[in-house]
Amino acid sequence: MKTVPAVVLICFAASLARVPLLAASSDAPAWNSRAAAAYLDQRAAWWMAWPSAARDHETFCISCHTALPYALGRPALRGDLAERSPSPNERKILDNIVKRVRLWNEVQPFYSDEKNGAPKTSEARGTESVLNALILASYDARDGKLSDDTRTALANMWALQLKTGDHQGAWTWLNFHNEPWEADDSQYWGTALAAIAIGTAPGGYRSTPELQPGLKLMTGYLRQGLQEQSLLNRLALLWASAAIPGLLSVEEQKSISGEVFKQQQEDGGWSVSSLVIGGWKRRDNTPLETKSDGYGTGLASFVLLKSGVPGTQPEMKRALAWLSQNQQADGFWRADSLNKKRDPASDAGHFMSDAATAYSVLALTSGR
């Protein structure tokens, strides 16, 4: 794999001195939104051009580590950058998704049974259906109108909901035995993302009468397995509860928030290793990083804010201050792989930082 092109980072870093710095709150240090956007844009461009991300019909995979966080987080910087429409890379991702949604019965799944060691086709299809719906719904929510393509993406997703068996109400999900998004417990994470897509879709979509049986099954799945889930998965459920009122009671929301705050470190941040399933180990037997990182802190802070925890609460002020203080010179927030020790200068070594940067941006812009 290629390393992050240094010339790209140098080009935008040279302009940082001319860029106004923004604060998460009046008490937090400044952070640089333009540098964050430049990093996210560069990484999205690399991903879309990477041969290993290419799929049929001249499309590319929507990855949980780079493309999905980018699509969710990059629009939050639009106001800071005086942008009136999606950035060019956002547009490419949206066009890619719409193409695959429209050709749903023709395009091949992201992964198939034909490749040795690959998950089942149904797992790839279920995962993609949720990601497509979530991204398109999040963009429609900004416009306040549900588009025909998003409605189709949601219909594709609903058609793949499991209606029977131990996991009824859920969606099949890719499992490469990689935390935090493609592991044995990630089906719960994926189903929570489906709930967020449904709740985010504008125009009263979730109240549509024909959706209610599926919503009931989904709610039953999420609630039945709640106590056994990792804190990371419960964070996803907390996020979903902000999109679908009544999914959790106020007491349940406070309980999850309290458990999250118990993992907050003295410096104000969170380590993602403290959020995943207990006893998780890297495949190369190297120790997990336990210091605060951008993904753990960005995701936890964003979800807590979305669930109604005020940014003025002392714990939240400390978390947002950590994010403001720990943006790297090249615009990103650092996080390390949970699955093996990677060279941080490699493209794969940036995957967790890609997600960390997007969620840190979401937290900081939400916390103003």
Secondary structure in CASP SS format (residue, H / E / C, confidence):
PFRMAT SS
TARGET T0000
AUTHOR 0000-0000-0000
METHOD secondary structure of the structure
MODEL  1
M C 1.00
K C 1.00
T E 1.00
V C 1.00
P C 1.00
A H 1.00
V H 1.00
V H 1.00
L H 1.00
I H 1.00
C H 1.00
F H 1.00
A H 1.00
A C 1.00
S C 1.00
L H 1.00
A H 1.00
R H 1.00
V C 1.00
P C 1.00
L C 1.00
L E 1.00
A E 1.00
A C 1.00
S C 1.00
S C 1.00
D C 1.00
A C 1.00
P C 1.00
A E 1.00
W E 1.00
N C 1.00
S H 1.00
R H 1.00
A H 1.00
A H 1.00
A H 1.00
A H 1.00
Y H 1.00
L H 1.00
D H 1.00
Q H 1.00
R H 1.00
A H 1.00
A H 1.00
W H 1.00
W H 1.00
M H 1.00
A H 1.00
W C 1.00
P H 1.00
S H 1.00
A H 1.00
A E 1.00
R E 1.00
D C 1.00
H C 1.00
E C 1.00
T E 1.00
F E 1.00
C C 1.00
I C 1.00
S C 1.00
C C 1.00
H C 1.00
T C 1.00
A H 1.00
L H 1.00
P H 1.00
Y H 1.00
A H 1.00
L H 1.00
G H 1.00
R H 1.00
P H 1.00
A H 1.00
L H 1.00
R C 1.00
G C 1.00
D C 1.00
L C 1.00
A C 1.00
E C 1.00
R C 1.00
S C 1.00
P C 1.00
S C 1.00
P H 1.00
N H 1.00
E H 1.00
R H 1.00
K H 1.00
I H 1.00
L H 1.00
D H 1.00
N H 1.00
I H 1.00
V H 1.00
K H 1.00
R H 1.00
V H 1.00
R H 1.00
L C 1.00
W C 1.00
N C 1.00
E C 1.00
V C 1.00
Q C 1.00
P C 1.00
F C 1.00
Y C 1.00
S C 1.00
D C 1.00
E C 1.00
K C 1.00
N C 1.00
G C 1.00
A C 1.00
P C 1.00
K C 1.00
T H 1.00
S H 1.00
E H 1.00
A H 1.00
R H 1.00
G H 1.00
T H 1.00
E H 1.00
S H 1.00
V H 1.00
L H 1.00
N H 1.00
A H 1.00
L H 1.00
I H 1.00
L H 1.00
A H 1.00
S H 1.00
Y H 1.00
D H 1.00
A H 1.00
R H 1.00
D H 1.00
G C 1.00
K C 1.00
L C 1.00
S C 1.00
D H 1.00
D H 1.00
T H 1.00
R H 1.00
T H 1.00
A H 1.00
L H 1.00
A H 1.00
N H 1.00
M H 1.00
W H 1.00
A H 1.00
L C 1.00
Q C 1.00
L C 1.00
K C 1.00
T C 1.00
G C 1.00
D C 1.00
H C 1.00
Q C 1.00
G C 1.00
A C 1.00
W C 1.00
T C 1.00
W C 1.00
L C 1.00
N C 1.00
F C 1.00
H C 1.00
N E 1.00
E C 1.00
P C 1.00
W C 1.00
E E 1.00
A C 1.00
D C 1.00
D C 1.00
S H 1.00
Q H 1.00
Y H 1.00
W H 1.00
G H 1.00
T H 1.00
A H 1.00
L H 1.00
A H 1.00
A H 1.00
I H 1.00
A H 1.00
I H 1.00
G H 1.00
T H 1.00
A C 1.00
P C 1.00
G C 1.00
G C 1.00
Y H 1.00
R H 1.00
S H 1.00
T C 1.00
P H 1.00
E H 1.00
L H 1.00
Q H 1.00
P H 1.00
G H 1.00
L H 1.00
K H 1.00
L H 1.00
M H 1.00
T H 1.00
G H 1.00
Y H 1.00
L H 1.00
R H 1.00
Q H 1.00
G C 1.00
L H 1.00
Q H 1.00
E H 1.00
Q C 1.00
S C 1.00
L H 1.00
L H 1.00
N H 1.00
R H 1.00
L H 1.00
A H 1.00
L H 1.00
L H 1.00
W H 1.00
A H 1.00
S H 1.00
A H 1.00
A H 1.00
I C 1.00
P C 1.00
G C 1.00
L C 1.00
L C 1.00
S C 1.00
V H 1.00
E H 1.00
E H 1.00
Q H 1.00
K H 1.00
S H 1.00
I H 1.00
S H 1.00
G H 1.00
E H 1.00
V H 1.00
F H 1.00
K H 1.00
Q C 1.00
Q C 1.00
Q C 1.00
E C 1.00
D C 1.00
G C 1.00
G C 1.00
W C 1.00
S C 1.00
V H 1.00
S H 1.00
S H 1.00
L C 1.00
V C 1.00
I C 1.00
G C 1.00
G C 1.00
W C 1.00
K C 1.00
R C 1.00
R C 1.00
D C 1.00
N C 1.00
T C 1.00
P C 1.00
L C 1.00
E C 1.00
T C 1.00
K C 1.00
S C 1.00
D C 1.00
G H 1.00
Y H 1.00
G H 1.00
T H 1.00
G H 1.00
L H 1.00
A H 1.00
S H 1.00
F H 1.00
V H 1.00
L H 1.00
L H 1.00
K H 1.00
S C 1.00
G C 1.00
V C 1.00
P C 1.00
G C 1.00
T C 1.00
Q C 1.00
P H 1.00
E H 1.00
M H 1.00
K H 1.00
R H 1.00
A H 1.00
L H 1.00
A H 1.00
W H 1.00
L H 1.00
S H 1.00
Q H 1.00
N C 1.00
Q C 1.00
Q C 1.00
A C 1.00
D C 1.00
G C 1.00
F C 1.00
W C 1.00
R C 1.00
A C 1.00
D C 1.00
S C 1.00
L C 1.00
N C 1.00
K C 1.00
K C 1.00
R C 1.00
D C 1.00
P C 1.00
A C 1.00
S E 1.00
D C 1.00
A H 1.00
G H 1.00
H H 1.00
F H 1.00
M H 1.00
S H 1.00
D H 1.00
A H 1.00
A H 1.00
T H 1.00
A H 1.00
Y H 1.00
S H 1.00
V H 1.00
L H 1.00
A H 1.00
L H 1.00
T H 1.00
S H 1.00
G C 1.00
R C 1.00
END
